[in-house]
Amino acid sequence: MSRFADARYGLITFGIFILLIVSLLTPFSLLTIWFLPLPFFLHGARWGGRSLIFPVTVSGLFILFLFPHALVLSLYGFSVVTGSVMGLLYRRENVSGTDVVLGGVIAAWVSMLLIVIVTASFTDLFSELAANWDKQWQLMEQKVKSLGTVEKLPNPQNMGKVLPGMLLLTLLPFPILNFVLGRRFLKRSGLPRKEMIPFYTWRLPRSFFYFYFVSLAGLLVTSSEASGSFDLLFSNAVALLYVLFMIQGWSFISYILHTRGKSKKWMILVVVISLMIPPATVVLHLLGVLDTGTQIRQRIKGRG
């Protein structure tokens, strides 16, 4: 590709990304924030790593001079790393769609971890967030008391312990949504369509089963001894695994529906109902634990 074409496509990528950043100031932000890595994903998949240098540099300089806020810079870094890794993986012929998404998940987690470390070291952003958290919690407590509720809200410090784990979970939709939308554009550009494995075949490694119970035991021990860093570690491990086992529970139900020849619409109904009825998430989580730690799928397959 000529330098002129490289610059032209680079400017298009830069323009789309800046439009997505600006859209965060509008009501469309609830939608557009999920697709911030998309321009770099598409550019990397179509033109390769060298071609990414120009739009990444121009976007970084533009944001540095016009939006020099820690939060915007963090979104920029996260989008560049996640989108670029996914694009370069998609470009490889022997890489499946599942590998592209998993690579995006790892890139998102690593980039966010580095951003948190750098931001905490050089800015007061997290101090401001902590102050706002306490303020909002106090307002919530006042509203609950005004409604005449006797029960107290959970300790905000205990809730704050699992925030890092919940933050990692909120990053999961980014690679999935960008992959699903991005491959439509890439297919039109002549690249082969990559597929993810069917959801009903998805299973966590059995090691997660054992690690979950080790984390639960560690949480009980460290909570009683009030050992801060270990308590934080096990709290987030349990929170992360709980949600992963919930997703595994959905996969198990999807497998049962598949073996029975049921329509995918049944799975949509299961997800909606389980999200609307909180106790259902506990059942889902237990099904996920059972599916991960046992050979229950083989037994169902044998009976079928």
Residue pairs with C-beta under 8 A, 6 or more apart in sequence:
1 9
1 47
1 51
6 47
6 51
6 54
7 54
9 43
9 46
9 47
9 51
10 43
10 51
10 54
10 55
10 58
11 55
11 58
13 39
13 40
13 42
13 43
13 55
13 59
14 39
14 55
14 58
14 59
14 62
16 38
16 39
17 36
17 39
17 40
17 55
17 59
17 79
18 59
18 62
20 32
20 35
20 36
20 38
20 39
21 36
21 63
21 67
21 72
21 75
21 76
23 29
23 32
24 32
24 33
24 75
34 173
34 174
34 177
34 178
35 177
35 178
35 181
36 75
36 78
36 79
36 83
36 174
37 78
37 79
37 80
37 82
37 83
37 86
37 104
37 174
37 175
37 178
38 83
38 178
38 181
38 182
39 55
39 79
39 83
40 52
40 55
40 56
40 79
40 80
40 82
40 83
40 84
40 87
41 82
41 83
41 84
41 86
41 87
41 90
41 178
41 179
41 182
42 83
42 87
42 182
42 185
42 186
43 51
43 52
43 55
43 83
43 87
44 51
44 52
44 83
44 84
44 85
44 86
44 87
44 88
44 90
44 91
45 86
45 87
45 88
45 90
45 91
45 182
45 186
45 191
46 87
46 91
46 186
46 189
46 191
48 88
48 91
49 84
49 88
52 84
52 87
56 80
56 84
59 76
59 80
60 76
60 80
63 72
63 73
63 76
64 73
67 73
70 119
70 123
70 125
71 125
74 115
74 119
77 111
77 114
77 115
78 108
78 111
78 112
78 115
81 107
81 108
81 110
81 111
82 104
82 107
82 108
82 111
82 174
82 175
82 178
83 178
84 107
85 103
85 104
85 106
85 107
86 100
86 101
86 103
86 104
86 107
86 175
86 178
86 179
86 182
89 95
89 99
89 100
89 103
89 104
90 100
90 182
90 183
90 186
90 191
90 194
91 191
93 192
95 194
96 194
96 195
96 196
96 197
97 179
97 183
97 194
97 195
97 196
98 196
98 197
100 175
100 179
100 194
101 175
101 176
101 179
101 196
102 175
103 175
104 174
104 175
104 178
104 179
105 171
105 172
105 175
107 175
108 171
108 174
108 175
109 168
109 171
112 167
112 168
112 171
116 126
119 125
119 126
120 126
130 160
133 156
133 160
134 156
137 153
137 156
140 153
141 153
144 153
161 231
161 232
161 235
161 236
162 235
162 236
162 239
164 232
164 236
165 235
165 236
165 237
165 239
165 240
166 239
168 240
169 239
169 240
169 243
179 196
183 193
183 194
186 193
187 193
198 258
199 250
199 251
199 254
199 267
200 251
200 254
200 255
200 257
200 258
201 251
201 255
202 247
202 248
202 251
203 248
203 251
203 291
203 292
203 297
204 244
204 245
204 248
204 288
204 292
205 292
206 292
206 293
208 241
208 244
208 245
208 292
209 289
209 292
209 293
210 293
211 237
211 241
212 238
212 241
212 245
212 289
215 234
215 237
215 238
215 241
216 234
216 238
218 230
218 233
218 234
218 237
219 231
219 234
219 235
219 237
219 238
222 230
222 231
222 234
223 231
242 285
244 288
245 284
245 285
245 286
245 288
245 289
245 292
246 281
246 284
246 285
246 288
247 288
248 287
248 288
248 289
248 291
248 292
249 283
249 284
249 285
249 286
249 287
249 288
249 291
250 267
250 270
250 271
250 274
250 284
250 288
251 288
251 291
252 287
252 288
252 290
252 291
252 296
252 297
253 267
253 270
253 284
253 287
254 267
255 297
255 300
256 300
257 264
257 266
257 267
257 270
259 300
259 301
259 304
273 280
274 280
274 281
274 284
275 281
290 296
291 297
